[in-house]
Amino acid sequence: MMEFQISPEVAGLFAGAVAAFMRSKADTVWLNEQADEWNELYEKFRDADSGSVTVSYEAGRLMLWVWGASSVWRDQLARQYVKSHLRPQWQEQMRARLRTP
């Protein structure tokens, strides 16, 4: 599992970008597991009402795709704001997972 400490504003902006990414890939054929992971990522951030969000590792690894798709963000400032909050946490958790046998 991956856990992110966030504000409601960061959660809302990220959920919006995930939804836009999913819409932009509407013609993509996903395996059922991949579709579930995208839905989990969107729903967890959309429904965040506390200071943290927990997603499966499989859903969390998809976050990189959203950060890399500049067209799905409201604007560049929103993208940079969200990345500055989430990406350092994401990187640390990815490193920790790689170090763990």
N, C-alpha and C positions, 0 to 999 in steps of 0.2 A: 504494500500500500504506500501511497505517497500523500503527505499532508502539507498543506499550504496555509500559512498565516496571511490573511487577507482582510481588506476592508470591503464593505458592501459595494462601494463604487468600483473597485478593482474586479470584484466578482461579476458585477453587471456588465462591465465593458468586455471582459473576457468571454462571458456567455454570449454576448451579442456577436463577437467576432467568430466564435465557434459556430453559431447558427448561420452566419453569413458564409463561412467556409463550407458547411454542410450543403447549403443551398447551391453554392458555386460548383459543387461536385455531385449534383443531383443525378447526372447521367452516368456516374461511376458505379460500377457493379462492385459492391463490397461483400465479403463473406459475412455471414450472420454475426460472427464474433466481432468483426470489425465494426459493423453497424451498431452493435451493442456498446462497444467501447466509445464510439463517437457520441451516442445518446447519453451514456453515463457521464462523459466529460461535460456535455452541455447541461444536463439536468442538475448535476452537483453544483456547478457554478451558478446556474440560474436560481437555484433554490437556497443558496447560501444565506443563512440568517445569523451567523455567528462569526467569530474571528478566524475560523479555520474551515478548510474544505479537505476532505479525504477522498481520493480516487484510487482505483486499482493502478498498479504499475503499468498495465497494458493501456489503460486510458490516458494515464499521465504522459506516456512517451509520445502521444499524438500531439501534445501541446506545441512541440517544435514545428509541426506543419503549419499551425495557425500563426505562430510568430513569423514564419517565413512568407506568408501570403499577405503582402501589404494591401492588396485590394479589398480584403475583407474587413478592414478596420475603418471606423468612423473617420479618423484622420491620423496623421503620423504622430501627433502628440499623444493621442490615446494609446496608440501602439507602444510607444516608448515608455509611457507611464506604467502600463501593465507589465511590460517586459522587465522594467526596473524593479518591480515588486516580486514577480513570480519567477523569473528566469534564474536568479541566484539560488533560490530555494530548490528549483528543479535541478540545476546543475549539481548541487551538493548531494541531493538524493540519488541522482544517477551515478555519481562517483562512488557513493557509499554502496550502492548495489553492485557495482563492478568490483569493489574490493572484497565483498562478501562472497565466499565460495559457495 
